[in-house]
């Protein structure tokens, strides 16, 4: 019985450590996602602020015609 209890305690400790480590990874990944979303928003605003290129038709056809 004592051996079984020790085994369960050991497993619980291992699971607690694993959960803590996974939580750290999750927090790190969420921070990365938040930063990427912010960068995408900045790029979106930058692109929207750019003037669209003017599409002028050439007055003469290119020389190869």
C-alpha positions in Angstrom: 0.0 0.0 0.0 2.8 2.4 0.9 4.5 1.7 -2.4 1.3 2.4 -4.3 0.9 5.7 -2.5 4.4 6.7 -3.2 3.9 5.9 -6.9 0.7 8.1 -7.0 2.5 11.0 -5.3 5.3 10.7 -7.7 3.0 10.8 -10.7 1.1 13.7 -9.3 4.3 15.7 -8.8 5.3 14.9 -12.4 1.9 15.9 -13.7 2.0 19.2 -11.7 5.5 20.0 -13.2 4.2 19.1 -16.7 1.2 21.4 -16.3 3.3 24.3 -15.1 5.7 23.9 -18.0 2.9 23.7 -20.5 1.4 26.8 -19.0 4.6 28.7 -19.5 4.8 27.6 -23.1 1.2 28.6 -23.7 1.7 32.0 -22.2 4.8 32.5 -24.4 2.9 31.4 -27.5 0.0 33.7 -26.7 2.4 36.6 -26.3 3.9 35.8 -29.7 0.4 35.6 -31.3 -0.5 39.0 -29.7 2.7 40.5 -31.2 2.0 39.1 -34.6 -1.6 40.4 -34.6 -0.3 43.8 -33.7 2.3 43.7 -36.6 -0.4 42.6 -39.0 -2.6 45.5 -37.9 0.3 47.9 -38.4 1.0 46.6 -41.8 -2.7 46.8 -42.7 -2.8 50.4 -41.7 0.4 51.2 -43.6 -0.9 49.5 -46.8 -4.2 51.3 -46.5 -2.4 54.7 -46.2 -0.5 54.2 -49.3 -1.7 55.8 -52.5 -2.9 53.4 -55.2 -0.6 53.4 -58.2 -1.9 55.3 -61.2 -2.6 53.1 -64.2 -1.9 55.2 -67.2 -2.2 53.7 -70.6 0.8 54.2 -72.8 0.3 56.6 -75.6 2.2 54.4 -78.0 2.4 50.6 -78.2 5.6 49.0 -77.1 8.3 48.7 -79.8 7.8 45.0 -80.2 4.3 45.5 -81.8 
